[in-house]
């Protein structure tokens, strides 16, 4: 083999390994999945032609996460799957046997082990043979159950993923810059604080039963077994006697689920496995693939050439994101004219210029419009020196961890930085305005339509303009106007919570309004010289009273509130109990609930029946409600020490509801 070809292969291997390292370890994206797959396929073809494979080639090695922490060998090696983009390869591999289709979730693989009904350990995939023990983070990851109703040794492999909705919410509220949900999930599992991990809304979804003490010889049976234990497994569907027509039809149906938005999580293809787990285990290991363990199908991304019309700078929280607006192209059956460029670093990597720049666009994994290449750069990237929302000066910030360069507004009072507050304002617990997501709020802020709470109700003045926005239309605009009308009458408790006053949650709002009307609260707070004026109200105290009084005394806040009151009708809440089943009793509620939608719903019932709910166990507590009475939690321990009855939710319903 010539030295030139060897050098070419070395460069390709280095580029792929560097990009994979960044991808698997939560750092800035060095190339898109589309670019990586294309370069990987080119390298593989070159290896086949020359008969030469470099020692560190990604075609022969498992990409590894490098999450910091104690390393631990896997009891069962976590090998990767062979990949194809051709349905006929799947048919040939299936050999006419029953197979299962499931999502190839785009997250971070975690191996979870249980012994004697309790969680034993959680380990990242690592290089497939050794991973990082992150058991201390399990409490912050949805789907990893602390206890199960199986006493044997159980090993499960699953994917830690973040939904597109939760990803956008976190990115907007935190101001942190991540390229995609997988990038955020990977970075999150390097954290030490479980409470910080919990904020990322990571969900662990099992996709393989690696080991159970009893043999279950059907893959479908294994999934049923896990689901009966309470796990939410990866979506899956069986196919008997697979041939090219049925396999293609199944692929088409799963593809529609992606393009129709029926799957909330990022995926980068499908996984196909045999139902017969005994037969699946008889395959050989080639490179780092077990030949019968499964097959990964990846979509052929459809790309289109187009021309950049301009760069739009979109504000969300503290970040100002560049968005490419280009001549419309048809991709995956839809018209695409916009794609986020994430940050300045991504623009520089691609070589994005000004209007006239020729670009290539795809819909990554059939969903997200993405610029993948620049074939001709015209001019230079026009980075604004003024915030498009408030007009204040901008600055370029560089992340210490990844070196990613982002544009930010320097004005702490910029309306875009109030996105988190506007999100709470429209939430179900707040004003309950249906149809306005964080992304929609950010869009309206960028249009200059929202700068204070009352502006949200004045969106009715922009109904025609909203109908003209990409992704809206007449029907969406009409639905939003109906939601605004419905939410224009609101209870005083919900309004007080929606105002984002520090320390004033829904419970504090109820207690304040249980003693005074909204207007009385405003008047007392404005006129009193004592910040602790409301501290005598049960459950308020001087700190919460001071927070409320300070907020009301700010002229700008009162002006915003008066402006809002001109747009809505406020209904005084009924504060008297509707019954007396819990009258005079003090409860503490802890742990998960099963009959009520959540703990707040149970709490609301107790209060409606004249009872009181506190956050900690004390001598005045009458009952501790916990569905896990055998737990050694601090509340259970204290209740036992004080002789306070521990009752389950079923016990409570029997005594105080039925």
C-alpha angles and dihedrals in degrees: 000000000000121000089238093058092046090051090048091053092047091054091048092049092049093049093048094047093048091049092046091049091054092044096051096043104049098254130131116303112258096186138000123257086251092056093043094051092047093050092044091053090047091051092047091051091050091050091052092048095049100033088228126122120181116229095245097041113141088224088071104030135066114241108238135211113230098206111164119246144072112334120227131184117238118246087218121028114248102219123183127244129250111250135219140169094201121091090205089064089058092050092051092047093047092060091203092297125134109273138184129225121209138157121281092222116211103225140084121302116235126187111214122195129196129191127183091355096305135100108264105177147339117213130179118236092247108170093339093264103053128026141170121272108234098164089132089067096052093099089060095053120081115229099030101112118212092211135020136185095249121092099192132087109285129182119186130181118208143156125254105217140167121215120239089244094052091044093055091044093052093044092051097043097043100039087221117138121232126161097222143343093273091054089053093046092052093047091047094057089059090064122103099205112083091200089060091049090051090059090062093065095225115182122200111212118189116226104165135037100214098181142357126168091243120057117247106185098189121075089210089051090052091055090048089051092052093045091052087056089057102262121137102225130199114282110264142176132191128231121196121205096001118212131165094273096049093042092050091047090051092049090049092052093050089046090055089053088059098045093043092053094242092133114064097194130077113258131179099198142312135297121221121195139168119260088217101079093184091058091044090057093056095071124108128244115248114185101318096332127098100216098218100029091092146298129245119219117201125192123246101243112226112223131193135195118231143153127255113242097185145321115256117202112217121196123216121163105315098336127087107205125203114232122193113226110193144165105293118265133184114243128169091347096308136094112248124193105152137052131174115242092198099216146342092275091059091049090052092047092053095040096240113184134170133298112323095037110141113231141175118227135193137173099242110227087354093292121062119062107229137178106228104175146006117221096180128016118210117195121325134300107277104226110190119232090202129060110252090219106045103009095236123139118281130217135197112237124195122209113236091211102048106010090236113159118218135175117239138183115240095208110100090198096052110137090233089062089058091064093110090053093048089049092056090044094059095037124115091255089050125041091332097225105174120215100029112110128178089262091051092049090050089051093052092046090053090051087057094243099117128051101132136025096263090057089070090065090044089062084097085078088063099047093120094047091048090054088056095053120104111266096018122075132166096301095050091047092050091049091052092050089052090051091051091050092049092048094048089090111062140162118255090239094057092045093051091050092047092057092076094230108173113261092002106120125163093276094052090046090054092050094048092048091044087067104033140016118251092257091048090051091052093048095047092047093049095047102037122095090199114084089197092057092124096041093103090067109102110261097011109088129175098292096055092040090053092049091053095045093047092051094049092047091059105098093211091054093048090048090054090048094049089048090052093047088059089062102044142047113234120211119203111238123241105245101178117099114255092215143010106228091116098030115151094004128121119212136187117202121200138164129018123329125213108186098042120058090242142335092275090060091052090047091050090053092051092050091046087057095052097264130127129229121204132184100233138042116252140153089276093059114109100186138012111208111207128149088208102057092165092059118119092220119144092251093051091046093050093046091053091048091052094042093243115156116252110212133179125231089257090054091050093051091049093050103035109021112032 
